[in-house]
Amino acid sequence: MPNPFLDAKGLNCPLPILRAKKAIQALDIDGLLDIHATDPGAVKDFAAFCRSTGNELVSSVHDGSVYKFTIKRVNQDAAVDWAYPPFTLGPAAAALHAMPV
């Protein structure tokens, strides 16, 4: 059975991370999520996300214009507790976070 797949191509920070967070929450412990993204910043973003949440970045591959990631859900609470990226946001992403809800 193939891993669940998240197509984040064409999305910029923080959307690939936010969508991955939601998808990982639906996984069982030790479940794998495959992600494809085109934002070059996703490489650092997903590495930081996994370090912060305790999940495992199983693979990170650059294939032409697509960045392919596989993340393993390791910690039951990891995907839930992570709220904001532990890195500097670009101006557009920072504006999204500053907007009132």
Backbone bond lengths (Angstrom), bond angles and torsions (degrees), N, CA, C in turn:
res aa  C-N    CA-C-N  psi(-1)  N-CA   C-N-CA  omega(-1)  CA-C   N-CA-C  phi
1 M - - - 1.450 - - 1.533 108.44 -
2 P 1.322 117.47 128.73 1.466 119.51 -178.32 1.536 111.36 -70.96
3 N 1.323 114.00 156.14 1.463 120.10 177.09 1.523 109.56 -68.71
4 P 1.340 117.31 153.02 1.464 118.89 170.96 1.528 109.21 -58.33
5 F 1.328 116.32 148.64 1.460 121.95 -174.10 1.515 110.31 -125.01
6 L 1.333 115.84 133.87 1.455 122.54 175.08 1.525 108.31 -114.96
7 D 1.315 116.78 118.20 1.466 122.14 176.93 1.526 107.82 -93.91
8 A 1.334 115.75 102.01 1.466 121.59 -179.82 1.530 110.72 -107.79
9 K 1.331 116.63 18.35 1.470 120.01 179.57 1.534 109.19 -65.28
10 G 1.331 115.55 136.21 1.452 121.44 179.58 1.521 113.86 86.85
11 L 1.330 117.31 -6.46 1.461 121.03 179.02 1.527 110.04 -96.88
12 N 1.315 116.07 143.58 1.465 121.27 177.44 1.520 109.58 -110.74
13 C 1.324 114.46 162.89 1.454 122.85 179.02 1.528 109.78 -50.27
14 P 1.284 117.33 135.51 1.475 131.06 7.46 1.532 113.85 -100.01
15 L 1.328 118.45 9.10 1.466 120.71 -172.86 1.533 115.02 -59.27
16 P 1.352 120.64 -43.30 1.470 117.61 178.50 1.530 112.82 -58.93
17 I 1.337 116.65 -40.01 1.458 120.66 -179.88 1.531 110.52 -68.44
18 L 1.315 116.99 -44.90 1.458 120.20 -178.56 1.529 111.55 -63.07
19 R 1.309 116.77 -39.93 1.472 119.92 178.76 1.525 111.28 -71.04
20 A 1.341 115.94 -35.87 1.467 119.43 177.05 1.525 110.08 -66.00
21 K 1.320 116.45 -40.81 1.473 120.64 178.81 1.517 110.18 -56.17
22 K 1.319 116.30 -46.72 1.466 121.33 -179.67 1.534 110.68 -64.06
23 A 1.320 117.02 -42.78 1.467 121.02 -179.28 1.530 111.09 -66.23
24 I 1.325 117.10 -37.92 1.467 121.04 -179.78 1.523 110.31 -67.53
25 Q 1.324 117.40 -34.84 1.467 120.65 178.14 1.530 111.45 -59.13
26 A 1.323 116.85 -28.85 1.460 121.09 -178.42 1.532 112.45 -83.47
27 L 1.331 117.41 -9.52 1.461 121.07 -178.68 1.521 111.43 -82.04
28 D 1.325 115.70 151.84 1.459 120.94 168.27 1.521 107.91 -75.39
29 I 1.330 117.19 161.89 1.453 121.04 173.64 1.529 107.38 -57.55
30 D 1.314 116.86 138.88 1.476 125.57 -176.29 1.520 112.80 73.50
31 G 1.332 118.03 5.32 1.465 120.98 175.28 1.517 110.59 -74.80
32 L 1.324 116.35 152.59 1.464 122.73 -178.21 1.523 110.66 -113.18
33 L 1.330 115.67 142.91 1.462 122.76 175.24 1.519 108.30 -123.89
34 D 1.331 116.69 126.65 1.466 122.29 174.47 1.517 108.46 -96.20
35 I 1.334 116.17 135.03 1.459 122.23 -176.92 1.513 108.93 -131.27
36 H 1.340 116.53 136.57 1.461 122.11 171.34 1.523 107.45 -118.46
37 A 1.330 116.86 131.22 1.460 122.18 -179.56 1.520 109.36 -139.54
38 T 1.321 116.27 158.19 1.464 120.68 177.28 1.522 112.19 -114.66
39 D 1.311 118.08 -8.09 1.458 122.41 178.88 1.527 109.12 -76.53
40 P 1.354 118.32 116.78 1.466 119.96 -179.63 1.530 112.87 -58.37
41 G 1.316 117.71 -26.66 1.454 121.12 178.30 1.519 113.35 -68.59
42 A 1.331 116.85 -14.93 1.463 120.88 -179.39 1.526 111.75 -62.28
43 V 1.320 117.59 -27.98 1.469 120.40 -179.68 1.530 109.55 -59.40
44 K 1.319 116.55 -53.40 1.466 120.60 179.35 1.527 110.95 -70.22
45 D 1.329 116.33 -37.44 1.460 120.41 -177.72 1.528 112.03 -61.62
46 F 1.337 117.57 -47.32 1.464 119.80 -178.23 1.525 111.63 -71.11
47 A 1.328 117.55 -33.02 1.471 119.99 175.12 1.529 109.79 -63.54
48 A 1.333 117.11 -45.10 1.468 121.39 179.49 1.532 110.50 -66.31
49 F 1.316 117.07 -40.36 1.458 121.41 178.65 1.525 110.58 -58.69
50 C 1.320 116.50 -47.11 1.465 120.08 -178.26 1.530 111.32 -67.28
51 R 1.334 117.46 -40.49 1.464 119.66 176.26 1.526 110.71 -60.43
52 S 1.312 116.84 -41.84 1.463 121.61 -176.45 1.521 113.25 -72.50
53 T 1.322 117.13 -32.48 1.458 120.41 -174.90 1.521 113.43 -97.11
54 G 1.328 117.57 -16.30 1.455 119.93 -176.25 1.512 113.31 86.49
55 N 1.324 117.35 -0.12 1.459 120.19 174.73 1.523 108.77 -76.03
56 E 1.320 116.71 164.51 1.465 121.29 -175.15 1.527 111.05 -106.69
57 L 1.337 115.71 125.35 1.460 120.66 172.36 1.522 106.50 -83.07
58 V 1.317 116.03 98.07 1.458 122.29 -174.41 1.516 110.90 -71.34
59 S 1.340 116.77 -41.29 1.465 119.44 178.51 1.522 110.18 -151.47
60 S 1.328 113.80 149.95 1.459 122.71 176.74 1.521 106.14 -143.17
61 V 1.340 116.45 110.98 1.465 121.84 -173.73 1.516 109.60 -128.91
62 H 1.323 116.56 135.78 1.468 122.12 174.22 1.522 106.89 -99.75
63 D 1.321 116.35 116.05 1.467 122.36 -177.29 1.522 108.69 -123.51
64 G 1.339 116.75 92.11 1.459 120.92 -176.56 1.516 109.80 67.87
65 S 1.325 117.25 -119.15 1.461 120.86 -179.68 1.527 111.98 -97.18
66 V 1.329 117.04 4.36 1.465 121.08 -176.71 1.530 110.24 -113.31
67 Y 1.315 114.85 136.02 1.463 122.28 174.37 1.521 106.38 -102.76
68 K 1.336 115.69 125.76 1.461 121.18 -176.13 1.525 109.16 -113.82
69 F 1.323 115.51 129.18 1.459 121.67 -177.86 1.522 109.22 -127.80
70 T 1.319 114.97 149.25 1.463 121.70 168.04 1.518 106.33 -128.33
71 I 1.333 115.31 125.81 1.464 121.65 -179.63 1.521 108.19 -118.71
72 K 1.331 115.08 135.15 1.465 121.95 177.53 1.525 108.90 -105.00
73 R 1.325 116.34 127.06 1.462 119.61 176.73 1.520 108.38 -76.57
74 V 1.325 115.44 116.18 1.455 121.36 -176.18 1.520 111.02 -104.86
75 N 1.305 116.01 -44.19 1.454 122.05 -172.58 1.522 109.91 -105.85
76 Q 1.313 116.96 130.30 1.465 121.06 -177.68 1.523 112.13 -58.04
77 D 1.320 118.14 -40.86 1.452 121.63 -175.99 1.520 113.37 -95.29
78 A 1.321 117.84 -5.29 1.466 120.78 -171.56 1.518 113.04 -60.11
79 A 1.303 117.85 -47.33 1.466 119.62 -176.65 1.515 111.07 -70.65
80 V 1.300 117.32 -25.81 1.453 121.44 -176.61 1.528 111.28 -80.33
81 D 1.326 117.53 -40.09 1.453 121.84 -173.86 1.526 113.58 -75.41
82 W 1.307 117.67 -20.08 1.456 120.88 -175.37 1.516 109.12 -81.56
83 A 1.326 117.02 117.70 1.463 119.67 -174.68 1.520 113.04 -107.59
84 Y 1.299 118.25 -45.28 1.456 121.63 -176.88 1.515 109.46 -132.70
85 P 1.330 116.91 148.58 1.455 119.77 -177.69 1.527 111.83 -64.50
86 P 1.336 117.33 138.33 1.460 121.49 -179.60 1.528 111.74 -85.79
87 F 1.303 117.09 41.74 1.454 121.81 -179.24 1.519 107.88 -145.28
88 T 1.300 116.83 171.95 1.454 121.09 -177.55 1.521 110.12 -75.07
89 L 1.310 115.84 129.98 1.457 121.03 178.41 1.521 110.19 -86.55
90 G 1.326 116.32 147.01 1.451 120.83 173.17 1.521 109.46 -70.26
91 P 1.327 118.31 169.37 1.462 121.38 -176.47 1.531 113.81 -57.78
92 A 1.319 117.37 -40.64 1.467 119.84 -178.79 1.525 110.60 -67.14
93 A 1.326 116.88 -44.15 1.464 120.45 179.86 1.526 110.94 -67.33
94 A 1.322 116.65 -39.47 1.465 119.99 178.69 1.533 109.88 -62.92
95 A 1.316 117.62 -37.57 1.454 120.97 178.51 1.522 110.99 -65.14
96 L 1.342 117.21 -38.09 1.455 120.70 177.39 1.524 111.31 -62.09
97 H 1.337 116.19 -42.40 1.456 120.21 -179.38 1.519 112.05 -70.11
98 A 1.327 117.26 -25.00 1.460 121.04 -177.83 1.518 112.17 -84.85
99 M 1.324 117.34 -14.16 1.463 120.84 -177.09 1.516 110.41 -70.43
100 P 1.330 117.52 137.67 1.458 119.49 176.26 1.519 110.22 -68.27
101 V 1.306 115.29 148.40 1.473 120.44 -178.06 1.499 109.95 -95.07
